[in-house]
Amino acid sequence: MIGVKVKDNESIDRAINRFKKMVTRSRKLNEFRERQQYTKPSEERREALKKSIREERRRQRDNY
């Protein structure tokens, strides 16, 4: 469970920003979104292959 305690003399806005950073760094929101819908293992492999191809092309483009 992610929680943030408001420090002395700290504004609520700053505490909310710290909370948002903690949520994004822990990747809990991404995990929740992934679990909302079932994806078949074959689709996961296909997406992983597409992602690796994109990353390889990006690396090749950056090397020039």
N, C-alpha and C positions, 0 to 999 in steps of 0.2 A: 504494500500500500504506500502510495506516495503522499507525503504531507509536507507542509511548510509552516513553520512557526514564525509569526511576525515578530521581528526584533524590536527592541526599544527604539523609538524615534524613527521608525521605518514606515513609509507610506504604504497603503494598501496596493497601489499600482505597482510598486517595486516588488512586493511580495508575490503578486500575481505573475509578474514577469519571471521571477525565480521559479515559480511553480511550473510555468509553461516550458521553461528550459529543462527542468527536471523531467517532465513528461516526454519531451522530444528526445532527450538523451537516453531515457530508459526504453524507448521504442514500444511502450505499452499500447499506445494508440494504434500504431501500425499492426501490432499483433491482433488487436481487437478487430480491426477492419478486415484483416486476412481471414479471421475465423468466422466472420459473418456469413460467408458464402463458401461452400465446399468446392474445391477444385480437384479434378482427377489427377492422379500422379503423372499420367502421360502429358497432361496440359502443363503441369509444373515443370517437367523436363523440357518440354518444347519452349516454354517461356525462358527457362534458364539458358537454353542453347541460343535463343535470340538475343538475350542479354549479353552473353559472352561474345557473340559475333559483333554486336554494337560496340562493346568495349574494345575489342581488338581493332576494329576499324578506327575508333577514336585514337587509340595509341599509335596506329600507323600514320594517321593524319598529323598527329602532334610531332612525330619524329622527323618530318620534313622541315 
